């Protein structure tokens, strides 16, 4: 997908969200909130990540505000547990399922069970793959998220503005960069990677950026289950194998705050200290510990995906379906799950750096000043 196309999609998503906000009832014409007390199952992957706790709480509270009963379950990144939880939701008589999958390729049978029971399925943030029984998808424009992660790295190196616009008189480099990707069983991880490489590859090709480890393929950079300890171990290995000659890492592309914190630990253990030679490190999800790390200079940026807005889209989708209406979508071309193109609603994300923490995170009520600085 081309850069211009994806930016346009992000703009459309932003515009659609403004329209959503302007309508008291949200998308799909379901503004009367006419939940009938029916049960909706919400399956989340894990409580080990702060953002999934916030997602689950937001979806649950907004569904309850519309009159639904909610069965919210966390599977702690165990696939059989998540399958069992969804089976139990079906058995309990759930009228709809909202699923943030652990591995989007492993739910085919349980989703067939849902389809046989006429239960609609909304994939939440992570696309569920290899099943025709996925009715809608609520997420962010994940290709653009990857571009934003790359732009934030380039901004920290003084090469571009945060929107990717080249800076006149930028340093020529070369800069040493190492690349991390998300979990290979998460469809989003490849979108993040492809978006980032859309930005970084030309600079790698012309020598502005150098990956000393040579690990430039997704399979080499992938981090199973988005595990920060795995990222820390890999970063330690990269430093030992490629930077023992006294050269320094100038930047690290990280697709998630939890990985960023593991990377930071590896750098600290290797003798790096915050200052002029500290690497530029990206992230995602605006987790509190990483926002604090941005304030302290350990992490340069994160990508803010407002889970409150994502929850609203998923809730309004479920409400519209159950009211016999068609949910609002803004993308019907890009999210092919291997069996079908899933109608999707894509939201806009924001780059957060130290200078705009107040504006983006505090003024919006996502975090308080006391939480960030306390």
Secondary structure, 3 states (H helix, E strand, C coil): CCHHHHHHHHHHHHHHHHHHHHCCCCHHHCCCCCCCCCEEEEEECCCCCHHHHHHHHHHHHHHHHCCCEEEEEECCCCHHHHHHHHHHHHHCCCCEEEECCCCCCCCHHHHHHHHHCCCEEEEECCCCCCCCCCCEEEEECHHHHHHHHHHHHHHHCCCECCCCCECCCCCCCCEEEEECCCCCCCHHHHHHHHHHHHHHHHHHHCCCEECCCCCCCHHHHCCHHHCHHHHHHHHHHHHHHHCCCCCCCCEEECCCHHHHHHHHHHHHHCCCCCCCCCCEECCCCCCHHHHHHHHHCCCCEEEECCHHHHHHHHHHHHHHHHCCCCCCCCECCCCECCCCECCEEEECCEEEEHHHHHHHHHCCCCCCHHHHHC
